[in-house]
Amino acid sequence: MDAVLGMVAAIGHAIEQVLLYIESHHWIFGFLAVGYFFYLHDRGLHARLDALERRLDEIRKRLAIEH
């Protein structure tokens, strides 16, 4: 039983250390979150531009067939 209690205490101590690290270095995680937000925004923007380019290519093909 002491071994189990020791493992639980060790896990609790590790979690506490992680939370203390996050608390003292929260600005690093803020930069990561902002960077990820811009990454997702950029990816979405490029996806919309690629879709627009595909539509324009289709319109150009249709216009070329008609002439």
C-alpha positions as CSV (number, residue, x, y, z in Angstrom):
1,M,0.0,0.0,0.0
2,D,2.9,2.3,0.7
3,A,4.2,1.7,-2.8
4,V,0.9,2.8,-4.3
5,L,0.7,5.8,-2.1
6,G,4.3,6.7,-3.1
7,M,3.4,6.4,-6.8
8,V,0.3,8.6,-6.3
9,A,2.4,11.2,-4.4
10,A,5.1,11.2,-7.2
11,I,2.5,11.7,-9.9
12,G,0.9,14.5,-7.9
13,H,4.3,16.1,-7.4
14,A,5.1,15.9,-11.1
15,I,1.7,17.5,-12.0
16,E,2.4,20.2,-9.5
17,Q,5.8,20.9,-11.1
18,V,4.3,21.1,-14.6
19,L,1.7,23.5,-13.4
20,L,4.3,25.7,-11.6
21,Y,6.4,25.7,-14.8
22,I,3.3,26.8,-16.9
23,E,2.5,29.5,-14.4
24,S,6.0,31.0,-14.4
25,H,6.4,30.6,-18.2
26,H,2.9,31.4,-19.4
27,W,4.2,33.9,-22.0
28,I,5.9,31.1,-23.9
29,F,2.6,29.2,-24.2
30,G,0.9,32.5,-25.2
31,F,3.4,32.9,-28.1
32,L,2.8,29.3,-29.1
33,A,-1.0,29.8,-29.0
34,V,-0.8,33.1,-31.1
35,G,1.6,31.4,-33.5
36,Y,-0.7,28.5,-34.0
37,F,-3.7,30.9,-34.5
38,F,-1.9,32.7,-37.3
39,Y,-0.8,29.3,-38.8
40,L,-4.4,28.2,-38.9
41,H,-5.6,31.5,-40.3
42,D,-2.9,31.4,-43.0
43,R,-3.8,27.8,-43.9
44,G,-7.4,28.8,-44.2
45,L,-6.6,31.8,-46.3
46,H,-4.5,29.7,-48.7
47,A,-7.2,27.1,-49.0
48,R,-9.7,29.8,-50.0
49,L,-7.3,31.3,-52.5
50,D,-6.6,27.8,-54.0
51,A,-10.3,27.2,-54.3
52,L,-10.7,30.6,-56.0
53,E,-7.9,29.8,-58.4
54,R,-9.5,26.4,-59.3
55,R,-12.8,28.2,-60.1
56,L,-11.0,30.8,-62.2
57,D,-9.2,28.0,-64.1
58,E,-12.5,26.3,-64.7
59,I,-14.0,29.5,-66.1
60,R,-10.9,30.1,-68.3
61,K,-11.3,26.5,-69.7
62,R,-15.0,27.1,-70.4
63,L,-14.3,30.4,-72.1
64,A,-11.6,28.7,-74.2
65,I,-14.0,26.0,-75.3
66,E,-16.6,28.5,-76.4
67,H,-14.3,30.4,-78.7
